[in-house]
Structure formats: C-alpha cells, structure tokens
C-alpha cells in the first residue's frame, strides 16, 4: 500500500496520491507521531505561515515524525473527523490517535511535537503559538 509522504516542499504530497481512509490510517500510524496540515489551495492568506512552520518541524524531526498536507477540498471526508474546523488546521496524532487539531497557521509545530514526545498536553495557550514567541 502506498502511504502519502511529504517531499522537500512540505505542501507537496508525493506522487499526487489520493488519500483514502485506509492509507490515511496507515499514514498516521506509520510513526509514533504524525502531523497533518489540513488546508486548501485557495487559502492564500494563512497557508504560507502553516507551511513554513511545518517545514521547520520537518527539518527538526524528519526521521521521527510523519508529516503531510491534506487538501480538504480534494479529501473533505478525511477532514470531518477532526470536527470540520476552520483552516488552516494542524492535526497532531500519537500512535494513530488524534490528540489535537488546532486552527491557525502561525503555530510552533516543532514546539508542540516536543510536548507530545514528553506526553504533555497541547492546545491553545500552551505557549507554542509562533505569535507568542
């Protein structure tokens, strides 16, 4: 089974593979922590900030964490389980289970991954919004 991964540019999902429920589940379970940037191509105002934060986290945790971006217009059914929140939203998964889905592109993804690795809670006001740094 092909599992989507992230190429050098965080916003490009390798091989344009269409996500399915099956490969989505395999992806979020492929490493102990998975982070998915839920967005849409039309979100030109906030998308660059989220992509930048995801790329910084990917550089820090490239072998430890699975990273991907999912276009909610192409795969809306995979966005529904996180509550169909606003975008951009970043979903944080531990052992295949959604731990948090936080709205906003300007969040310190690497800082939140560090907290997840230490089994600490993440959420709004945890000090890892990039605008708070």
C-alpha positions in Angstrom: 0.0 0.0 0.0 1.3 3.5 -0.9 1.4 5.9 2.1 1.5 9.6 1.3 4.7 11.3 2.5 6.0 14.8 2.2 8.6 15.8 -0.4 11.2 18.5 0.1 8.4 21.1 -0.1 6.0 20.4 2.8 3.0 21.5 0.7 3.6 18.8 -1.9 2.2 15.4 -1.2 4.4 12.9 -3.1 3.1 11.4 -6.3 -0.3 13.2 -6.0 -1.6 10.0 -4.4 -5.3 10.3 -3.5 -5.9 9.8 0.2 -8.2 7.1 1.3 -9.4 6.1 4.7 -7.1 3.1 4.5 -3.9 4.9 3.6 -4.8 7.8 5.9 -4.9 5.3 8.9 -1.7 3.7 7.7 0.0 7.1 7.5 -1.0 8.3 11.0 0.2 5.0 12.4 3.4 4.9 10.3 5.4 6.7 13.1 4.8 7.3 16.8 3.8 10.9 16.0 2.2 12.2 12.8 1.3 15.8 11.9 -1.1 16.8 9.1 -1.6 20.3 7.8 -5.3 20.5 6.7 -5.7 23.3 4.2 -7.0 24.3 0.7 -5.2 25.8 -2.2 -7.4 28.9 -2.1 -6.2 29.8 1.5 -3.5 32.1 0.2 -3.6 34.3 3.4 -2.7 31.7 6.0 -1.2 28.8 4.1 2.4 30.1 3.8 2.7 30.5 7.6 1.5 27.0 8.2 3.7 25.6 5.5 6.7 27.4 7.0 6.0 26.1 10.5 5.5 22.5 9.2 8.8 22.7 7.2 10.7 23.9 10.3 9.3 21.0 12.3 10.0 18.6 9.4 13.7 19.7 9.4 13.9 19.0 13.1 12.1 15.7 13.3 12.4 14.4 9.7 13.0 10.7 10.8 10.9 10.7 13.9 7.6 12.2 12.8 5.4 11.7 9.7 4.4 14.9 8.0 1.8 15.6 5.4 -0.6 18.2 4.0 -4.1 17.3 3.0 -6.3 19.5 0.8 -9.7 19.5 2.3 -11.4 20.3 -1.0 -10.0 17.2 -2.5 -10.5 14.9 0.5 -13.3 16.5 2.6 -14.3 13.2 4.3 -10.8 13.0 6.0 -11.2 16.5 7.4 -14.6 15.7 9.0 -13.3 13.5 11.9 -11.4 16.4 13.3 -14.6 18.4 13.6 -14.5 20.2 10.2 -12.8 23.2 11.9 -11.7 26.2 10.0 -8.4 26.1 8.1 -5.6 26.0 8.2 -5.8 23.4 10.9 -2.9 21.2 12.1 -3.8 17.7 13.4 -1.4 16.1 15.8 -1.6 12.3 16.1 0.1 10.0 18.6 0.1 6.3 17.8 -2.6 6.8 15.2 -4.9 8.7 17.6 -5.8 12.4 17.1 -4.5 14.3 20.1 -5.3 17.8 19.0 -6.5 19.7 15.9 -5.6 23.4 16.3 -6.6 26.2 13.9 -4.1 28.7 12.7 -1.0 28.6 10.6 1.2 30.5 12.9 1.8 27.9 15.5 5.1 26.4 16.6 4.6 22.9 15.3 8.1 21.8 16.5 7.4 23.0 20.0 4.1 21.1 20.1 5.8 18.0 18.8 8.4 18.3 21.6 5.5 18.4 24.1 3.8 15.3 22.5 7.1 13.4 22.8 7.1 14.2 26.5 3.5 13.1 26.8 2.4 16.7 27.7 -0.9 18.1 26.6 -1.0 20.5 23.7 -3.6 23.1 22.9 -4.3 26.8 22.6 -2.4 28.8 25.2 0.3 26.2 25.7 2.9 28.8 24.7 3.6 27.3 21.3 1.8 29.7 19.1 4.5 31.3 17.0 2.9 34.7 17.5 3.6 34.3 21.3 7.3 33.5 20.8 
